[in-house]
Amino acid sequence: MNLEGKRRLLLEVPSNLALKDVFRDGRVLLVRENQRRELSGILAGESKERDFSWFDWTFPSDISPDGTAFSFHAAGVGGGKDYAQFVRKIDGSPPILLGPGNGGIFLPDGKWVLPASAHSPSQVFLYPTGAGETHKVTNDSINHLDRSGL
């Protein structure tokens, strides 16, 4: 608000900014916030923690039934507006992008991941972890959420 009580735009940027103060002469104190969500873990038989992060906001979803891979989605700048669903082997090899979505859980055979789209009404997809085609499971006005409620 300006001194007359009217709303005014101070700044528009594609970044996380925190407005800390506005001075009487119109100057502002802004802080650019660089946030990052990391994913790390210690594997069985190892003593050192590994970093499995990818891009700037890695959010774990599930571990494959055989324990050799995990699914995660990237949100934030790296995942884009629709997020990005990945599968990554625990051997440290690069992640495999499955497509847009979040919260992907493995089916019991480990050959498919079931994520939801990032926007309401969120829909459910089946992504193959190997060769194959993506299948849209739902196509309705219901907001289908992943098991973590995201």
C-alpha positions in Angstrom: 0.0 0.0 0.0 1.2 3.5 -0.6 0.7 6.3 2.0 -2.7 7.1 0.6 -3.8 3.5 1.3 -3.9 2.4 -2.4 -2.4 -0.9 -3.5 0.6 -0.7 -5.7 2.8 -3.2 -7.5 6.3 -3.1 -6.3 8.0 -5.7 -8.4 7.3 -8.8 -10.6 10.0 -11.3 -11.0 10.2 -15.1 -11.7 11.8 -15.9 -8.3 11.1 -16.3 -4.6 11.2 -12.8 -3.0 10.4 -11.9 0.5 9.3 -8.3 1.2 11.0 -7.3 4.5 10.2 -3.6 4.7 8.9 -0.6 2.8 10.3 2.7 3.8 8.4 6.0 3.8 10.3 7.3 0.8 9.2 4.3 -1.3 12.3 2.2 -1.1 11.9 -1.4 -0.3 14.0 -4.1 1.3 13.6 -7.4 -0.6 15.4 -10.7 0.0 15.8 -13.2 -2.8 15.2 -16.7 -1.2 17.0 -19.6 -2.8 15.3 -22.7 -1.4 16.2 -26.3 -2.2 14.7 -29.6 -1.1 17.2 -32.4 -1.0 16.8 -36.2 -1.0 19.4 -38.3 0.7 19.7 -41.7 2.4 21.9 -44.4 3.6 21.6 -47.7 1.8 21.8 -51.1 3.5 25.4 -52.2 4.1 26.8 -48.6 3.6 27.9 -46.2 6.3 27.9 -43.0 4.3 24.9 -41.0 3.3 24.2 -40.5 -0.4 22.6 -37.4 -2.1 19.9 -38.5 -4.5 18.7 -34.9 -5.2 17.7 -33.8 -8.7 17.1 -30.2 -9.6 16.0 -27.8 -6.9 13.0 -29.5 -5.2 13.2 -33.3 -5.0 10.2 -35.0 -3.3 10.4 -38.7 -2.7 7.3 -40.9 -3.5 8.0 -44.6 -3.3 10.6 -47.4 -3.3 10.3 -50.1 -5.9 9.1 -53.5 -4.7 12.5 -55.1 -5.2 14.3 -52.1 -3.5 16.5 -51.3 -6.5 14.9 -48.0 -7.5 12.7 -45.2 -6.1 10.2 -42.7 -7.6 10.2 -39.0 -6.9 8.9 -35.8 -8.4 10.7 -32.6 -9.0 8.8 -29.5 -8.1 10.1 -26.0 -8.1 11.9 -24.5 -11.0 13.4 -27.9 -12.1 10.0 -29.6 -12.3 8.1 -26.8 -14.0 4.5 -25.9 -13.5 3.3 -29.5 -14.0 6.1 -31.0 -11.9 8.1 -33.9 -13.3 7.8 -37.6 -12.2 11.1 -39.6 -12.2 12.4 -43.1 -11.4 16.0 -43.5 -10.3 18.0 -46.6 -9.5 19.8 -46.6 -6.2 23.1 -47.5 -8.0 23.5 -43.7 -8.6 22.7 -43.7 -12.3 20.8 -40.6 -13.6 17.0 -40.4 -13.1 14.6 -41.3 -15.9 11.9 -38.8 -16.6 8.5 -40.5 -16.9 6.4 -37.4 -17.5 4.5 -34.7 -15.7 3.0 -35.5 -12.3 3.7 -36.1 -8.6 3.5 -38.7 -5.9 4.1 -41.7 -8.2 3.8 -45.0 -6.5 5.1 -48.3 -7.9 2.6 -51.0 -8.8 3.4 -54.4 -7.2 5.2 -55.7 -10.3 7.6 -52.6 -10.3 7.0 -52.1 -14.0 4.6 -49.1 -13.6 4.4 -45.9 -11.6 1.1 -44.3 -10.8 1.3 -40.5 -10.3 -1.3 -37.8 -10.2 -1.2 -34.6 -12.2 -0.2 -31.5 -10.4 -3.3 -29.4 -10.9 -6.9 -29.6 -9.8 -8.8 -31.7 -10.7 -5.7 -33.9 -10.5 -5.9 -37.0 -12.7 -4.1 -40.3 -12.4 -1.7 -41.8 -15.0 0.2 -45.0 -15.5 3.8 -44.5 -16.6 5.9 -47.5 -17.6 9.3 -47.8 -15.9 10.7 -49.3 -19.1 9.5 -49.5 -22.7 5.7 -48.9 -23.1 3.1 -46.2 -23.4 1.6 -43.9 -20.8 -2.0 -44.5 -19.9 -4.4 -42.0 -18.5 -6.4 -43.8 -15.8 -8.9 -41.1 -14.9 -10.6 -38.4 -16.9 -13.2 -36.7 -14.7 -13.8 -33.8 -12.4 -12.7 -35.6 -9.3 -9.5 -34.4 -7.6 -7.5 -37.6 -7.3 -4.7 -37.1 -4.8 -1.6 -39.2 -4.2 -1.3 -41.1 -0.9 0.7 -38.3 0.7 -2.1 -35.8 0.0 -0.1 -33.5 -2.2 
